[in-house]
Amino acid sequence: MPRVKLAGVLVALAGGRDEVEVEGFTVKEVLESLSSVSQKLYRRVVGDGGRLRPDIYIAVNDVDIRLLSGLSTQVKKDDVVLILAYIHPG
């Protein structure tokens, strides 16, 4: 199972865990699996229509998924998926 590392406010939404293991062969499937960890976490990361919220950054093995295949980026068993929410100035 891929490991998902969470940062910032997302840790609180995962019950204080900064790392979880979920099922999935693509980033999209990994994100869908987050709903089993916490519905609040899933809704904070994924918006309407299954699209990422604009302030969410995701990397697979330290490579931005926008440079790969986006939500279709494949993930393997030992991959690390980093998810964080950008901090916006007030």
Secondary structure, 3 states (H helix, E strand, C coil): CCEEEECCHHHHHCCCCCEEECCCCEHHHHHHHHHHHCHHHHHHHECHHHCECCCEEEEECCEEHHHCCHHHCECCCCCEEEEEECCCCC
